[in-house]
Amino acid sequence: MVSSARPRSTGAPVDTDYTYESLADDLLALLDHLDAPGAVDALGSSMGCATVLHAAVREPVRFSALVLLIPPTAWTTRQAHAQANRSAAETIERQGVGAWLAEKAASRRPAAVAGVPEFPPTPKAEVLPAILRGLALSDLPAPASLAALRLPVLILAWEGDPGHPLSTARTLARSLPAAELHVSRTRAGLTAWGERAAAFLTARGRPRAV
């Protein structure tokens, strides 16, 4: 959580510090700390995507446009992923981070990023189990609540990733009134995401529904 006196992430091994709702608290507190003069564009990937979306649903006037990259599994597909996160937390506590990373390395990756090196996690080992359990407690905002969020939104997704399934991205695109969805199936498509996001934010007053 963020202290009201001095907004900052604690990095403590507390599960509830890492729910999507708590991370949204941190983001909104950061905007306060920075004295953001008006609405801002926000971009987030996976966990960051969920953070941005929760913050925008809670305080839409703080945001002017959103770019949501690889939205995480949500709603009907969330429970199985939550259990996997709890199991991963137990693996780290029993066998160490190396065992968890070995399990991740053995899993199949989306074709668009196959062969791309993965970087090790940056949080300290003692915090990782709490982060994973915080994720297990989390979900995206209910689709019904997204209908009131009329900001321009670009959703960038890929295929073949159970942790970031196309079903989530497509439900977001249907539920958000001003959303554009783009799905990449190749590495070339993925490398264009930066330019696509920049073009969207430049012309964000003219989103199209897909």
N, C-alpha and C positions, 0 to 999 in steps of 0.2 A: 504494500500500500504506500501512499505518498503522504508525507507529513505536511500538514497545513502550514507549518512555519517555514519549511524549506523543501519544496517538492523534489523528490528524488526516489529512484527505485531502491528498495532495501537490500535485495539480494539475499534475503533470509530464507531458510528452508521451511517455509510456511505454505502449505498447499493453496490456501485461498488467496494468497498474494498473486497467483498466476492464472486465475480464471480469466476468461475473456472480459468479464465485467470489471474485474479489478484492474486489468491492463487498460481498459477504456478510462477508468478513473485516472490512471497515471497520465494518459495522453491528454485528457482535458486539463489536468493540473499543470502539465507542461505548457500548454497554450496559455494558461493563466500566468505562469512563471515568466514566460517570454513576452508577456503583454502584447499578444497578437492583436494588431489594430483592427482586424476584420476577419471575415470568413477566409479559410485557407483551403487549398487543395491538399488532399491526403492520399497517400499511396501505401499499401501494405500487402505483404505476401504471406499466405498461410495463416499463421498465428497473428501476424500483423494485419492481415486482411480482416480477420475477425475482430481485432481490437478497433480498427478504424470504423467498421460497420456498427459495432455496438455504440461507440462514441457518437457517431452521426445520427443514429436512431434516437439516442438520448437527447442530444443537443444539436439538431440539424442546422440551426442558424450559425454555428461555429464553422461550417464547412461550405465550400463553394462547388467542389467536384471531388469524386472518389475514383481511384484506380484500384481494383481488387484483383490481385494476382493469386492464382491457384487457391480458390476458396476451399477451406478444409471440409471434410465430411461433416454432415449436419443432419439433424432431425431423425428420420427413420434409419439412416445408416450410421448414426453416431454411436450407438451403444457398443457395437462390436469394437469400434476403434477405441472407445473409452476403456474397455477391458484390456486391450492391447497396451495402452499407456500404463495402466496399473501393473500389468505383468512386467513391462519394461522397467518400471520403478523398482519392483522387487528384484529383478535381475541385477540391477546396478548395486543395490544394497547388499545382495548376497555374494555376487561374483565380481563386481567392479564394472567400471565404464567400458573397459575393453571387451568384456563378454557381450554387452549390449551392442556395441559397435560392430562386433563380428556377426551378430544376428542381423543387424541392419544391412551389412554388406552382402549377406547371402540372399536377401530379398530381391525380387525383380523390380527394376526401376522403369519408369516410363520411357518409351522408345526415343522421345525427344531429348532425353538427357542421358541415355545409355552411354557409358564410357567416359562421362564427364566426372573428374575427381570430386569426391565429397570432402568437405572440410570438417574437422572434428568440432563438436559443440563448444561454444565459448564459455557457458556458465561453469562454475566450479562443480566438481563431482558431488560435493555434499548438497548442492542445491538442485541438481538434475532430477532426483526422485520427486521433490516437491513440485517442480515445473510439470512433470508428466502427470502427477496426480491432479494438479490444478487444471490441466487440459482435460482430464477425464471427467471433471466436474462441469465442464463448459459445453455450450452449444451456441449456434448462431441465433440471432433474434428470430422469433416466429415469423413465417412468411406473411401472416396477416398484418404484422406490425410494420412491414417494409413498404406497404402500399402508400403510407403517408410520407415516405422519404422521397421527395421530388427533385433531388439533386441529380445532375448528370453523373452517370456511373459507367465506367468501362470495366468489364470483367474479362480477364485473360486467363484461359484455362488450357490444360493439356489432357491427353488421353492416357489411359492405362495406369492410373495411380489410385488405389483404393483409399488412400488417405486424403486425396483431393479429387473426388470423383466428379465426372461431368454432370451427374444428377444434381449436385449442389449448385454448380455454376448455372445450370439451366433453370433451376427453381428460382435462383436469385434474379436471373434475367426476366423471368415471367412476373415475379413479384414486385420488382422495382419499376416504377412508372417510366423512368427515363434512362433505361439501361441498354448498353451495347455489349454483346458477347462475341468474343473471338476465341476460337479453339485452334491450338497449334498441334500438329501431329509430327512435325519434323524439327530437327535442330535449326534449320534455316528459318522456320517460322518463329521459333523461340528467340532467335537473335534479333528479330525485328520488333520485339516487344518495347524496347526503349523508345524507338522512333514512333511506334504506334501510340504509346502513352503520351509522348510529347505533343504529337499532332492532335490527339484528343483534348488535352488540356488547353492547347492554343485555341481550339475551336469548340470549347466545351459548351457554348450556348446552343449547339445544334446536335445533340446526341440523337441517335436513332435506335429504335427498339429492334431487337433481333430475336 
